């Protein structure tokens, strides 16, 4: 490239993409080396360089028929969005702790995942008229560009800046959803929109009829896919920085103490509840294991490889909902907290850990949709105007995405007139804890992914 324009070469459309995960299915690990001024994949053992790609000083090019475009241009982003992401497993995270090896993988992977999110944003009707979505788009383009032109030597700083830059993304997305709701009925579910979004929302069961329910489904599906993709990036980048800081096993605790994490979450939420409402509900945490102390369990306390901060977030969000509903009920009827305790029960067998958060606060109205990003029972200015105990309504759906990220689940059972039970179910076998990475172009058979995501 000449002048001040930053240009990179990208593959021509007919080029077969180098599939790192597919290679890993035939060999224990991919081997990447820095060669002279750049990085390229080399043949070794069972490895074969299946494409004409090379990495050299931040440039990706084809030996013949090179197609050159500006970095972070629409063509560049489209090329990466069309590439297949490579989901990783917890087993990969616990066995891959060399920062340079992780950086080599992320150097290739992050542009693919960021490009997918940028493409998703650009498919939202009238996104350019929504300031928060424009901000989120600009943030992602900056991060995409920084990863595209980064060198391995400055990859840590690029990662750190990307994470800092994206701290406001969830809040901005939440605000943009409310903007879309207020502007509903002006084309968001018409046939043209459905044609633009059909690749992304083909997995839903809602169709495009033009009803408010279908409009809400489109918004929810977009946010689910976008945020789940983002969670994967945050986890992998956080793991890289943790390993670089010398943290053993990165962000994974191979013997995560579920009871300790749940108790810590309960204490934090109770302090928050006292600060916001002047009340402190009763919360009890109990643990049980069907394994009888065998394996990794500590007596009746289930332990398994997981990210403690993610588990704490999920449990905290569930407890915030239960504590807020309980304190509202206690205040309205002048009741005693000890008569309406919140119970957290942790159970496990050899394959799964299940956590139940049960309250007695009357349940969720049958007509309500607690999974909607628009649903919240808190009025503006409630709880002293703080967002600690009640925010924009994204806590519950975001918690479900964190559970889904490694093939877990989060379900609610409302018992009208009595209370609500929330069930978090998480796989505890490392090889079965595989990333779910939404992608508009690829549908994964995650059962088969278990064979090569290490």
TORDOPA-511382 format. One record per residue (C-alpha): residue in one letter; y, x, z. Coordinates in steps of 0.5 Angstrom, whole numbers, padded with zeros to 4 digits, always signed. Example, Ala and Ser with C-alpha at 12.3 -4.5 7.8 and 13.67 -1.06 7.14 Angstrom:
2
A-0009+0025+0016;S-0002+0027+0014;
% end
This chain:
454
X+0000+0000+0000;X+0007+0002-0001;X+0014+0001+0002;X+0014-0003+0009;X+0009-0008+0007;X+0002-0007+0011;X-0004-0009+0007;X-0011-0009+0008;X-0017-0010+0003;X-0021-0016+0004;X-0028-0017+0001;X-0028-0021-0006;X-0031-0028-0005;X-0038-0026-0008;X-0039-0020-0003;X-0045-0021+0002;X-0042-0020+0009;X-0045-0015+0014;X-0049-0020+0019;X-0049-0016+0025;X-0053-0021+0029;X-0058-0021+0023;X-0059-0014+0023;X-0060-0014+0031;X-0066-0019+0030;X-0070-0013+0027;X-0067-0007+0031;X-0066-0006+0038;X-0058-0005+0037;X-0053-0004+0031;X-0051+0004+0031;X-0044+0005+0029;X-0040+0011+0029;X-0033+0014+0027;X-0033+0018+0021;X-0027+0023+0020;X-0021+0018+0020;X-0025+0012+0020;X-0031+0008+0022;X-0036+0006+0018;X-0043+0003+0019;X-0049+0008+0017;X-0056+0007+0016;X-0061+0010+0021;X-0068+0008+0023;X-0069+0001+0021;X-0061+0000+0019;X-0059-0001+0012;X-0052-0002+0010;X-0052-0009+0006;X-0045-0009+0003;X-0040-0005+0000;X-0036-0005+0007;X-0033+0001+0010;X-0028+0001+0016;X-0023+0007+0015;X-0016+0007+0019;X-0016+0000+0020;X-0018-0002+0013;X-0024-0006+0010;X-0025-0005+0003;X-0030-0006-0003;X-0032+0000-0007;X-0032-0004-0013;X-0027-0010-0014;X-0023-0009-0008;X-0018-0015-0007;X-0012-0013-0003;X-0008-0018+0001;X-0002-0017+0006;X-0005-0017+0014;X-0005-0024+0017;X-0003-0027+0010;X-0006-0034+0009;X-0011-0030+0004;X-0013-0025+0010;X-0014-0031+0015;X-0018-0035+0010;X-0022-0029+0008;X-0024-0028+0016;X-0025-0035+0018;X-0030-0036+0012;X-0034-0030+0016;X-0040-0032+0020;X-0039-0031+0028;X-0044-0027+0032;X-0045-0031+0039;X-0047-0026+0044;X-0052-0027+0050;X-0051-0026+0058;X-0057-0021+0057;X-0052-0017+0051;X-0047-0017+0056;X-0051-0014+0062;X-0054-0009+0058;X-0048-0007+0054;X-0043-0004+0058;X-0041+0002+0054;X-0033+0001+0053;X-0033+0004+0046;X-0039+0000+0044;X-0036-0006+0046;X-0030-0004+0043;X-0033-0003+0036;X-0036-0010+0036;X-0030-0013+0038;X-0026-0010+0033;X-0030-0013+0028;X-0031-0020+0031;X-0024-0022+0034;X-0021-0023+0027;X-0027-0028+0025;X-0026-0032+0031;X-0018-0032+0031;X-0018-0034+0024;X-0022-0040+0025;X-0017-0042+0031;X-0012-0041+0026;X-0015-0045+0021;X-0016-0050+0026;X-0009-0051+0028;X-0007-0051+0021;X-0011-0057+0019;X-0008-0061+0025;X-0003-0066+0021;X+0004-0065+0022;X+0003-0059+0026;X+0009-0055+0024;X+0013-0061+0027;X+0010-0060+0034;X+0014-0054+0037;X+0008-0052+0042;X+0003-0052+0036;X+0008-0048+0032;X+0008-0043+0038;X+0001-0043+0039;X+0000-0041+0032;X+0005-0036+0032;X+0001-0033+0038;X-0005-0033+0035;X-0003-0030+0028;X+0000-0024+0032;X-0006-0023+0036;X-0010-0023+0029;X-0006-0018+0026;X-0006-0014+0032;X-0014-0014+0032;X-0014-0013+0025;X-0009-0006+0025;X-0012-0004+0031;X-0015+0003+0032;X-0021+0004+0037;X-0016+0009+0041;X-0011+0003+0042;X-0016-0002+0043;X-0015-0003+0050;X-0008-0004+0050;X-0008-0009+0044;X-0013-0013+0048;X-0009-0013+0054;X-0003-0015+0050;X-0007-0021+0047;X-0009-0024+0054;X-0002-0023+0056;X+0001-0027+0050;X-0004-0032+0051;X-0003-0034+0058;X+0001-0041+0056;X-0004-0043+0050;X-0008-0048+0054;X-0001-0051+0057;X+0002-0051+0050;X-0004-0055+0047;X-0004-0060+0053;X+0003-0062+0052;X+0002-0062+0044;X-0004-0067+0045;X+0001-0072+0049;X+0006-0071+0043;X+0001-0073+0038;X-0001-0079+0042;X+0007-0081+0043;X+0007-0080+0035;X+0000-0084+0034;X-0001-0088+0028;X+0003-0084+0023;X-0003-0082+0019;X-0007-0078+0024;X-0013-0082+0022;X-0012-0084+0015;X-0016-0082+0009;X-0013-0076+0007;X-0013-0073+0014;X-0020-0074+0015;X-0021-0071+0008;X-0017-0065+0011;X-0021-0065+0017;X-0028-0067+0015;X-0031-0060+0015;X-0029-0059+0023;X-0030-0066+0025;X-0037-0068+0021;X-0041-0067+0028;X-0037-0073+0031;X-0040-0080+0031;X-0033-0083+0030;X-0032-0083+0023;X-0025-0085+0020;X-0023-0092+0021;X-0016-0092+0023;X-0017-0094+0031;X-0014-0091+0037;X-0021-0089+0039;X-0022-0085+0033;X-0016-0082+0033;X-0017-0080+0040;X-0024-0077+0038;X-0021-0073+0033;X-0016-0070+0038;X-0021-0069+0043;X-0026-0065+0038;X-0021-0061+0035;X-0019-0059+0042;X-0026-0058+0044;X-0028-0053+0038;X-0021-0049+0039;X-0022-0048+0047;X-0029-0047+0046;X-0028-0041+0041;X-0022-0039+0045;X-0027-0038+0052;X-0031-0034+0048;X-0026-0029+0046;X-0023-0029+0053;X-0030-0028+0056;X-0032-0022+0051;X-0025-0019+0052;X-0025-0019+0059;X-0032-0016+0059;X-0029-0010+0055;X-0023-0009+0060;X-0028-0010+0066;X-0033-0005+0063;X-0027+0000+0061;X-0025+0000+0069;X-0031+0002+0071;X-0034-0005+0074;X-0041-0005+0074;X-0044-0010+0069;X-0037-0012+0067;X-0035-0019+0069;X-0042-0021+0070;X-0045-0022+0077;X-0053-0021+0076;X-0054-0024+0083;X-0048-0029+0083;X-0049-0032+0090;X-0048-0040+0088;X-0046-0042+0095;X-0041-0037+0097;X-0038-0038+0090;X-0038-0046+0092;X-0035-0045+0099;X-0030-0040+0096;X-0028-0046+0091;X-0028-0051+0097;X-0023-0047+0102;X-0018-0046+0096;X-0018-0053+0094;X-0017-0056+0101;X-0012-0051+0103;X-0008-0053+0096;X-0010-0061+0098;X-0006-0059+0105;X+0000-0056+0102;X+0000-0062+0097;X-0001-0068+0101;X-0002-0066+0108;X-0009-0068+0109;X-0015-0064+0109;X-0022-0068+0107;X-0029-0066+0109;X-0033-0062+0105;X-0040-0060+0106;X-0044-0054+0102;X-0051-0054+0102;X-0056-0050+0098;X-0063-0051+0096;X-0068-0047+0092;X-0075-0050+0089;X-0077-0042+0088;X-0078-0041+0095;X-0074-0035+0096;X-0078-0032+0090;X-0075-0028+0084;X-0067-0027+0085;X-0066-0033+0090;X-0064-0031+0097;X-0068-0036+0101;X-0065-0042+0099;X-0059-0040+0096;X-0060-0040+0088;X-0057-0033+0085;X-0057-0032+0078;X-0053-0028+0072;X-0047-0031+0071;X-0039-0030+0072;X-0037-0032+0079;X-0030-0033+0077;X-0032-0039+0071;X-0037-0042+0076;X-0031-0042+0081;X-0026-0045+0076;X-0031-0051+0074;X-0033-0053+0082;X-0025-0052+0084;X-0023-0057+0078;X-0029-0062+0080;X-0027-0061+0088;X-0019-0062+0086;X-0021-0069+0083;X-0025-0071+0089;X-0020-0069+0094;X-0014-0072+0091;X-0018-0079+0090;X-0021-0078+0097;X-0014-0077+0100;X-0011-0082+0096;X-0016-0087+0099;X-0015-0085+0106;X-0008-0085+0106;X-0008-0092+0102;X-0013-0095+0108;X-0011-0091+0114;X-0018-0088+0114;X-0021-0082+0117;X-0023-0076+0113;X-0030-0075+0117;X-0032-0082+0115;X-0032-0080+0107;X-0034-0073+0106;X-0035-0069+0100;X-0042-0066+0099;X-0043-0060+0094;X-0051-0059+0093;X-0053-0053+0090;X-0061-0054+0087;X-0065-0049+0083;X-0072-0048+0080;X-0074-0042+0075;X-0070-0044+0069;X-0064-0048+0071;X-0058-0048+0077;X-0055-0055+0078;X-0049-0057+0082;X-0047-0064+0085;X-0040-0065+0087;X-0041-0072+0090;X-0035-0076+0093;X-0034-0083+0096;X-0027-0085+0093;X-0029-0091+0090;X-0031-0088+0083;X-0028-0088+0076;X-0025-0095+0073;X-0030-0097+0067;X-0025-0097+0062;X-0023-0090+0063;X-0025-0084+0059;X-0025-0078+0064;X-0026-0073+0058;X-0020-0075+0054;X-0015-0069+0055;X-0010-0075+0056;X-0013-0078+0062;X-0010-0077+0069;X-0009-0081+0075;X-0003-0077+0077;X+0004-0080+0076;X+0010-0075+0074;X+0012-0072+0081;X+0006-0074+0085;X+0004-0069+0090;X+0011-0066+0091;X+0012-0065+0084;X+0007-0059+0084;X+0001-0058+0078;X-0003-0055+0083;X-0007-0061+0085;X-0006-0065+0079;X-0004-0062+0072;X-0004-0064+0065;X-0011-0068+0065;X-0014-0062+0062;X-0018-0059+0068;X-0024-0064+0067;X-0025-0063+0060;X-0024-0055+0060;X-0029-0055+0066;X-0034-0058+0061;X-0033-0053+0056;X-0034-0047+0061;X-0041-0050+0062;X-0042-0051+0055;X-0040-0044+0053;X-0047-0041+0055;X-0051-0048+0054;X-0050-0051+0060;X-0047-0058+0061;X-0043-0062+0066;X-0044-0070+0067;X-0041-0075+0071;X-0044-0081+0074;X-0039-0086+0077;X-0041-0091+0082;X-0036-0097+0082;X-0034-0099+0089;X-0037-0093+0092;X-0035-0086+0089;X-0037-0081+0083;X-0042-0076+0082;X-0041-0070+0078;X-0047-0065+0076;X-0046-0058+0073;X-0053-0056+0070;X-0053-0048+0068;X-0059-0044+0065;X-0061-0038+0069;X-0065-0034+0064;X-0060-0029+0061;X-0064-0029+0054;X-0062-0037+0054;X-0055-0036+0056;X-0052-0036+0049;X-0045-0037+0047;X-0043-0043+0043;X-0038-0041+0038;X-0036-0047+0034;X-0035-0046+0027;X-0033-0050+0021;X-0037-0047+0016;X-0044-0045+0020;X-0048-0050+0024;X-0053-0045+0029;X-0060-0047+0031;X-0059-0044+0038;X-0066-0044+0040;X-0067-0039+0034;X-0061-0035+0036;X-0065-0033+0043;X-0069-0028+0039;X-0063-0024+0036;X-0057-0025+0041;X-0058-0019+0045;
% end
